Amino acid sequence: MMTPISSGELTATRDVAEDHLPDLATIKRATEVADGRGGQTQIWATVASNVKCRVMIVRSVANVLGQLAAKEAEMATHLITFPAGTDVSDKDQVEVGSRIFRVKFVEKRSLEVTRRALCVEI
C-alpha cells in the first residue's frame, strides 16, 4: 500500500514540475456562432493564454501513455505537458509560438502533478 502524499508535498511537487515548463501556450476551444444567414459557423475562442507548457515529439504513443491512449490518440505526434488542473480537453487547439496543435487525448490521473495531452501538429 502506498503512503498518502500530503497536500503540501503535492503542491511542492507541482511547483518543481512547473519550473520545467519552458514554453507558453494559448488554448482555444471550438465554439459555434451565428453566421448571419440563419446558420452556424465554428470559431476558435481562447480559453486560456500564457499557459506554461513543454512540447515533446512522441515517437511511440504506447510507450508514453499506454495502449488505451494509443488507441484514443491515433496519429499523435507530440506530447504537451501543462500545469496540473489546466483547462484543456480533447478537440481543443493549442498554439505554442507559431505552431498549432490539435489535442487528441488528455491523460486523466487521480493525483495530478502535471496534465499531459497527446496532440497532432497541424
KOLTITOR-183692 format. One record per residue: residue number from 0; residue in three letters; x, y, z of N, C-alpha, C, CB in turn. Coordinates in nm, 3 decimals, decimal comma. Glycine has a CB too. Layout:
BEGIN
PT_NUM_ALA_X_Y_Z_X_Y_Z_X_Y_Z_X_Y_Z;
...
END
This chain:
BEGIN
PT_0_MET_0,084_-0,118_0,000_0,000_0,000_0,000_0,089_0,125_0,000_-0,095_-0,001_0,122;
PT_1_MET_0,052_0,221_-0,082_0,129_0,345_-0,092_0,096_0,438_0,024_0,101_0,415_-0,225;
PT_2_THR_0,196_0,511_0,069_0,176_0,612_0,171_0,114_0,734_0,105_0,310_0,649_0,242;
PT_3_PRO_0,005_0,787_0,162_-0,059_0,904_0,101_0,036_1,024_0,099_-0,188_0,940_0,176;
PT_4_ILE_0,024_1,103_-0,003_0,104_1,225_-0,015_0,024_1,340_0,047_0,141_1,256_-0,165;
PT_5_SER_0,091_1,424_0,121_0,021_1,537_0,185_-0,005_1,645_0,080_0,105_1,595_0,304;
PT_6_SER_-0,099_1,733_0,109_-0,128_1,842_0,015_-0,007_1,933_-0,001_-0,250_1,923_0,063;
PT_7_GLY_0,072_1,951_0,106_0,194_2,033_0,097_0,297_1,970_0,005_0,254_2,053_0,235;
PT_8_GLU_0,312_1,838_0,016_0,408_1,767_-0,072_0,362_1,773_-0,217_0,423_1,620_-0,027;
PT_9_LEU_0,232_1,759_-0,239_0,179_1,766_-0,375_0,200_1,904_-0,434_0,029_1,730_-0,377;
PT_10_THR_0,174_2,008_-0,357_0,196_2,145_-0,403_0,342_2,170_-0,436_0,148_2,246_-0,297;
PT_11_ALA_0,432_2,123_-0,351_0,576_2,140_-0,375_0,619_2,068_-0,501_0,658_2,090_-0,255;
PT_12_THR_0,567_1,948_-0,522_0,600_1,870_-0,642_0,548_1,940_-0,767_0,541_1,728_-0,632;
PT_13_ARG_0,428_1,994_-0,761_0,372_2,069_-0,874_0,456_2,192_-0,906_0,227_2,110_-0,845;
PT_14_ASP_0,501_2,262_-0,801_0,584_2,381_-0,821_0,714_2,346_-0,893_0,615_2,448_-0,686;
PT_15_VAL_0,777_2,237_-0,853_0,901_2,192_-0,918_0,872_2,156_-1,064_0,962_2,070_-0,843;
PT_16_ALA_0,762_2,085_-1,088_0,726_2,047_-1,225_0,705_2,170_-1,312_0,599_1,959_-1,225;
PT_17_GLU_0,638_2,271_-1,260_0,612_2,393_-1,337_0,740_2,466_-1,375_0,522_2,487_-1,259;
PT_18_ASP_0,843_2,453_-1,291_0,972_2,515_-1,323_1,036_2,455_-1,447_1,067_2,500_-1,204;
PT_19_HIS_0,987_2,339_-1,491_1,043_2,269_-1,607_0,951_2,278_-1,729_1,070_2,124_-1,572;
PT_20_LEU_0,865_2,379_-1,731_0,776_2,403_-1,845_0,820_2,535_-1,909_0,624_2,408_-1,800;
PT_21_PRO_0,907_2,527_-2,012_0,972_2,647_-2,065_0,892_2,729_-2,166_1,098_2,607_-2,127;
PT_22_ASP_0,782_2,674_-2,218_0,708_2,742_-2,325_0,579_2,802_-2,273_0,677_2,644_-2,440;
PT_23_LEU_0,516_2,886_-2,355_0,386_2,944_-2,323_0,287_2,909_-2,433_0,396_3,098_-2,305;
PT_24_ALA_0,166_2,871_-2,393_0,065_2,828_-2,489_-0,062_2,911_-2,477_0,032_2,680_-2,470;
PT_25_THR_-0,137_2,913_-2,586_-0,273_2,964_-2,587_-0,362_2,845_-2,618_-0,293_3,081_-2,692;
PT_26_ILE_-0,461_2,821_-2,533_-0,554_2,709_-2,552_-0,684_2,765_-2,608_-0,580_2,630_-2,419;
PT_27_LYS_-0,730_2,706_-2,719_-0,853_2,752_-2,784_-0,951_2,637_-2,796_-0,821_2,811_-2,924;
PT_28_ARG_-1,081_2,672_-2,791_-1,187_2,571_-2,797_-1,285_2,611_-2,907_-1,260_2,556_-2,660;
PT_29_ALA_-1,327_2,513_-2,987_-1,422_2,539_-3,094_-1,557_2,580_-3,035_-1,438_2,415_-3,184;
PT_30_THR_-1,613_2,687_-3,091_-1,741_2,741_-3,046_-1,826_2,769_-3,169_-1,723_2,870_-2,960;
PT_31_GLU_-1,954_2,737_-3,162_-2,046_2,765_-3,271_-2,106_2,904_-3,252_-2,158_2,657_-3,278;
PT_32_VAL_-2,104_2,985_-3,357_-2,165_3,118_-3,353_-2,252_3,137_-3,478_-2,056_3,230_-3,345;
PT_33_ALA_-2,350_3,226_-3,466_-2,439_3,254_-3,579_-2,358_3,312_-3,694_-2,553_3,350_-3,538;
PT_34_ASP_-2,389_3,268_-3,815_-2,315_3,317_-3,932_-2,386_3,433_-4,002_-2,295_3,204_-4,031;
PT_35_GLY_-2,500_3,479_-3,947_-2,571_3,592_-4,005_-2,664_3,553_-4,118_-2,474_3,693_-4,054;
PT_36_ARG_-2,667_3,427_-4,153_-2,754_3,378_-4,261_-2,844_3,266_-4,212_-2,670_3,329_-4,380;
PT_37_GLY_-2,865_3,260_-4,079_-2,952_3,158_-4,022_-2,881_3,029_-3,986_-3,062_3,128_-4,118;
PT_38_GLY_-2,753_3,023_-4,009_-2,676_2,902_-3,978_-2,573_2,927_-3,870_-2,607_2,850_-4,103;
PT_39_GLN_-2,485_2,834_-3,855_-2,380_2,841_-3,754_-2,244_2,824_-3,822_-2,400_2,734_-3,644;
PT_40_THR_-2,144_2,884_-3,764_-2,006_2,866_-3,810_-1,919_2,843_-3,687_-1,956_2,989_-3,894;
PT_41_GLN_-1,808_2,778_-3,707_-1,719_2,744_-3,596_-1,603_2,844_-3,587_-1,664_2,601_-3,611;
PT_42_ILE_-1,580_2,895_-3,465_-1,464_2,980_-3,441_-1,384_2,920_-3,325_-1,507_3,128_-3,410;
PT_43_TRP_-1,258_2,959_-3,314_-1,173_2,912_-3,204_-1,165_3,023_-3,102_-1,031_2,872_-3,254;
PT_44_ALA_-1,233_3,003_-2,987_-1,234_3,101_-2,878_-1,122_3,068_-2,779_-1,372_3,102_-2,806;
PT_45_THR_-1,051_3,169_-2,734_-0,942_3,149_-2,639_-0,998_3,112_-2,502_-0,854_3,276_-2,629;
PT_46_VAL_-0,950_2,998_-2,449_-0,987_2,951_-2,315_-0,886_3,005_-2,214_-0,992_2,795_-2,310;
PT_47_ALA_-0,759_3,002_-2,252_-0,652_3,049_-2,163_-0,532_3,090_-2,248_-0,611_2,939_-2,059;
PT_48_SER_-0,458_3,189_-2,199_-0,336_3,229_-2,270_-0,221_3,238_-2,170_-0,356_3,366_-2,343;
PT_49_ASN_-0,100_3,237_-2,223_0,022_3,239_-2,142_0,026_3,124_-2,042_0,034_3,371_-2,069;
PT_50_VAL_-0,018_3,006_-2,087_-0,016_2,886_-2,004_0,121_2,820_-2,019_-0,131_2,787_-2,043;
PT_51_LYS_0,188_2,795_-1,908_0,318_2,727_-1,914_0,299_2,588_-1,974_0,383_2,718_-1,772;
PT_52_CYS_0,397_2,545_-2,054_0,389_2,412_-2,113_0,527_2,367_-2,161_0,289_2,410_-2,231;
PT_53_ARG_0,533_2,240_-2,201_0,653_2,184_-2,264_0,603_2,096_-2,378_0,742_2,102_-2,160;
PT_54_VAL_0,661_2,112_-2,496_0,623_2,034_-2,614_0,732_1,933_-2,642_0,601_2,127_-2,737;
PT_55_MET_0,692_1,807_-2,655_0,787_1,700_-2,687_0,735_1,619_-2,806_0,810_1,607_-2,565;
PT_56_ILE_0,825_1,577_-2,892_0,789_1,488_-3,002_0,767_1,349_-2,943_0,899_1,485_-3,114;
PT_57_VAL_0,662_1,282_-2,991_0,630_1,146_-2,947_0,665_1,049_-3,058_0,480_1,133_-2,906;
PT_58_ARG_0,750_0,954_-3,027_0,785_0,852_-3,126_0,694_0,730_-3,114_0,932_0,810_-3,110;
PT_59_SER_0,651_0,700_-2,993_0,562_0,587_-2,971_0,463_0,623_-2,862_0,641_0,459_-2,934;
PT_60_VAL_0,338_0,645_-2,900_0,235_0,681_-2,805_0,220_0,573_-2,699_0,102_0,704_-2,876;
PT_61_ALA_0,229_0,447_-2,740_0,213_0,336_-2,646_0,316_0,343_-2,535_0,223_0,202_-2,719;
PT_62_ASN_0,438_0,387_-2,566_0,541_0,396_-2,464_0,518_0,514_-2,370_0,678_0,408_-2,528;
PT_63_VAL_0,444_0,614_-2,415_0,422_0,734_-2,334_0,305_0,715_-2,237_0,397_0,855_-2,424;
PT_64_LEU_0,191_0,676_-2,287_0,071_0,669_-2,204_0,002_0,533_-2,202_-0,026_0,771_-2,250;
PT_65_GLY_0,055_0,434_-2,267_-0,006_0,303_-2,264_-0,097_0,275_-2,383_-0,083_0,286_-2,139;
PT_66_GLN_-0,144_0,153_-2,391_-0,221_0,106_-2,505_-0,353_0,179_-2,524_-0,246_-0,040_-2,491;
PT_67_LEU_-0,424_0,211_-2,415_-0,552_0,281_-2,428_-0,532_0,417_-2,494_-0,619_0,297_-2,291;
PT_68_ALA_-0,434_0,490_-2,448_-0,407_0,621_-2,506_-0,369_0,608_-2,653_-0,295_0,692_-2,429;
PT_69_ALA_-0,292_0,505_-2,686_-0,251_0,485_-2,825_-0,374_0,468_-2,913_-0,158_0,363_-2,838;
PT_70_LYS_-0,472_0,396_-2,864_-0,594_0,373_-2,941_-0,674_0,503_-2,953_-0,680_0,263_-2,874;
PT_71_GLU_-0,681_0,579_-2,844_-0,757_0,704_-2,842_-0,691_0,815_-2,922_-0,776_0,749_-2,699;
PT_72_ALA_-0,561_0,813_-2,932_-0,488_0,926_-2,991_-0,412_0,885_-3,115_-0,393_0,985_-2,890;
PT_73_GLU_-0,479_0,816_-3,206_-0,413_0,776_-3,330_-0,347_0,896_-3,395_-0,514_0,711_-3,427;
PT_74_MET_-0,232_0,874_-3,447_-0,158_0,974_-3,522_-0,099_1,085_-3,435_-0,247_1,034_-3,624;
PT_75_ALA_-0,102_1,074_-3,303_-0,045_1,178_-3,218_0,104_1,191_-3,247_-0,068_1,147_-3,069;
PT_76_THR_0,150_1,314_-3,256_0,290_1,340_-3,288_0,364_1,410_-3,175_0,300_1,423_-3,413;
PT_77_HIS_0,289_1,470_-3,082_0,351_1,548_-2,976_0,280_1,527_-2,842_0,351_1,696_-3,013;
PT_78_LEU_0,357_1,538_-2,736_0,304_1,535_-2,601_0,327_1,674_-2,543_0,372_1,422_-2,513;
PT_79_ILE_0,218_1,740_-2,501_0,231_1,872_-2,440_0,195_1,858_-2,292_0,138_1,979_-2,511;
PT_80_THR_0,287_1,904_-2,207_0,269_1,898_-2,063_0,233_2,036_-2,011_0,397_1,844_-1,993;
PT_81_PHE_0,128_2,041_-1,931_0,078_2,165_-1,872_0,080_2,153_-1,719_-0,067_2,196_-1,923;
PT_82_PRO_0,063_2,264_-1,648_0,046_2,255_-1,503_-0,080_2,175_-1,468_0,039_2,397_-1,441;
PT_83_ALA_-0,079_2,112_-1,352_-0,196_2,038_-1,305_-0,320_2,128_-1,307_-0,172_1,981_-1,162;
PT_84_GLY_-0,433_2,071_-1,345_-0,558_2,145_-1,342_-0,584_2,236_-1,461_-0,563_2,224_-1,222;
PT_85_THR_-0,494_2,239_-1,558_-0,513_2,324_-1,676_-0,640_2,283_-1,749_-0,391_2,316_-1,771;
PT_86_ASP_-0,721_2,380_-1,790_-0,845_2,353_-1,864_-0,809_2,326_-2,009_-0,945_2,473_-1,852;
PT_87_VAL_-0,786_2,199_-2,039_-0,758_2,156_-2,176_-0,830_2,023_-2,196_-0,603_2,142_-2,203;
PT_88_SER_-0,894_2,008_-2,312_-0,969_1,885_-2,339_-0,942_1,839_-2,481_-1,120_1,906_-2,317;
PT_89_ASP_-0,980_1,714_-2,507_-0,962_1,663_-2,643_-1,045_1,750_-2,738_-1,003_1,512_-2,654;
PT_90_LYS_-0,997_1,767_-2,855_-1,055_1,852_-2,960_-1,022_1,999_-2,945_-1,204_1,835_-2,962;
PT_91_ASP_-0,951_2,038_-2,837_-0,904_2,177_-2,825_-0,788_2,198_-2,922_-0,860_2,209_-2,679;
PT_92_GLN_-0,753_2,322_-2,938_-0,639_2,360_-3,021_-0,541_2,435_-2,930_-0,683_2,448_-3,144;
PT_93_VAL_-0,413_2,403_-2,943_-0,310_2,466_-2,861_-0,210_2,535_-2,953_-0,239_2,362_-2,769;
PT_94_GLU_-0,185_2,662_-2,927_-0,087_2,737_-3,004_0,034_2,764_-2,916_-0,146_2,870_-3,058;
PT_95_VAL_0,151_2,724_-2,964_0,277_2,748_-2,894_0,368_2,817_-2,994_0,342_2,614_-2,838;
PT_96_GLY_0,389_2,947_-2,974_0,462_3,026_-3,073_0,383_3,025_-3,203_0,606_2,970_-3,095;
PT_97_SER_0,449_2,990_-3,313_0,382_2,985_-3,443_0,327_2,847_-3,475_0,479_3,028_-3,552;
PT_98_ARG_0,341_2,753_-3,383_0,295_2,616_-3,405_0,154_2,596_-3,350_0,392_2,515_-3,340;
PT_99_ILE_0,075_2,515_-3,422_-0,062_2,486_-3,381_-0,078_2,335_-3,369_-0,166_2,546_-3,482;
PT_100_PHE_-0,138_2,292_-3,257_-0,160_2,150_-3,229_-0,308_2,125_-3,201_-0,073_2,104_-3,109;
PT_101_ARG_-0,359_2,013_-3,248_-0,495_1,970_-3,217_-0,484_1,862_-3,109_-0,570_1,916_-3,345;
PT_102_VAL_-0,553_1,880_-2,998_-0,549_1,784_-2,888_-0,633_1,663_-2,923_-0,599_1,848_-2,755;
PT_103_LYS_-0,576_1,544_-2,905_-0,645_1,418_-2,935_-0,685_1,342_-2,808_-0,557_1,330_-3,022;
PT_104_PHE_-0,607_1,358_-2,701_-0,630_1,281_-2,579_-0,567_1,354_-2,461_-0,573_1,137_-2,592;
PT_105_VAL_-0,641_1,368_-2,352_-0,588_1,428_-2,230_-0,584_1,320_-2,123_-0,675_1,552_-2,183;
PT_106_GLU_-0,467_1,302_-2,065_-0,449_1,200_-1,963_-0,523_1,238_-1,835_-0,298_1,179_-1,933;
PT_107_LYS_-0,595_1,145_-1,779_-0,669_1,165_-1,654_-0,600_1,085_-1,544_-0,821_1,122_-1,669;
PT_108_ARG_-0,562_1,154_-1,435_-0,498_1,086_-1,322_-0,558_1,136_-1,191_-0,344_1,109_-1,323;
PT_109_SER_-0,556_1,053_-1,089_-0,616_1,091_-0,961_-0,531_1,194_-0,887_-0,635_0,968_-0,874;
PT_110_LEU_-0,401_1,175_-0,878_-0,311_1,272_-0,816_-0,229_1,334_-0,928_-0,218_1,205_-0,706;
PT_111_GLU_-0,268_1,451_-0,970_-0,209_1,512_-1,087_-0,097_1,608_-1,049_-0,315_1,585_-1,167;
PT_112_VAL_0,023_1,580_-1,098_0,136_1,672_-1,082_0,140_1,764_-1,203_0,271_1,594_-1,066;
PT_113_THR_0,118_1,708_-1,320_0,106_1,784_-1,444_-0,011_1,724_-1,522_0,239_1,781_-1,529;
PT_114_ARG_-0,060_1,798_-1,620_-0,163_1,746_-1,711_-0,097_1,730_-1,847_-0,289_1,842_-1,719;
PT_115_ARG_-0,112_1,611_-1,906_-0,047_1,583_-2,033_-0,151_1,557_-2,141_0,048_1,461_-2,019;
PT_116_ALA_-0,122_1,612_-2,260_-0,214_1,598_-2,374_-0,137_1,547_-2,495_-0,284_1,734_-2,406;
PT_117_LEU_-0,190_1,444_-2,558_-0,134_1,397_-2,684_-0,198_1,477_-2,796_-0,157_1,243_-2,704;
PT_118_CYS_-0,113_1,525_-2,889_-0,160_1,619_-2,991_-0,103_1,584_-3,128_-0,121_1,761_-2,953;
PT_119_VAL_-0,165_1,642_-3,229_-0,117_1,635_-3,366_-0,085_1,777_-3,409_-0,222_1,568_-3,462;
PT_120_GLU_0,034_1,798_-3,464_0,068_1,931_-3,515_-0,004_1,950_-3,647_0,222_1,949_-3,531;
PT_121_ILE_-0,068_2,067_-3,662_-0,142_2,093_-3,787_-0,082_2,215_-3,858_-0,294_2,116_-3,759;
END
